């Protein structure tokens, strides 16, 4: 698989769902990928990338930005409150706002810095103990809390349980977003992004299908 293959499939899925071809943002998930692979995708013209950790992103993206203009960086992994200031400097979007303390910290630091990335609230649609995210039953209240803090809420994000049908979780996320007048839906990965787009995804997070298997050593 290649970047062009995935881009073609994303655009086709958007059209098949009755939307414009460019209505879905493809986030190339570059976490734990060698710099050479990331640079190759940048050289093809892609500019939207996703990272899981603030520290890892800080170690490579400032250098890449010296060579490549217009990088749009998304934090898709958990964010610790003590890393918020660094995250606001690095990322254009944060997809993992998942608790009131973090929301309050982002609001305070954004006020001090004078800017804030687009924010997505992570919803734990599978109600998994080991996974971050606000529970579906608490989502409406947390969305209201974030709005009271005047945070720039773009939408919602989920990571479905591995062993369950992802489309059920995509549909649940879309339902929560709709009743709260949120248009952004960050959902779908390498194995299921087309079904996510069919259910309204505006951002899909694709890593291995673009870069190949992640390297951890």
Secondary structure, DSSP 8 states (H G I E B T S, - for coil): --HHHHHHHHHHHHHHTTS-TTSSEEEEE-TT--HHHHHHHHHTT--EEEES-HHHHHHHHHHHHHHSTT-EEEE-S---GGGHHHHHHH-SEEEEE-SHHHHHHHHHHHHHHT---EEEEEEETT--TTS-SEEHHHHHHHHHHHHHTT--EEEEE----TTS-HHHHHHHHHHHHHHTT--EEE---TTTHHHHHHTT-SEEEE-HHHH-S----
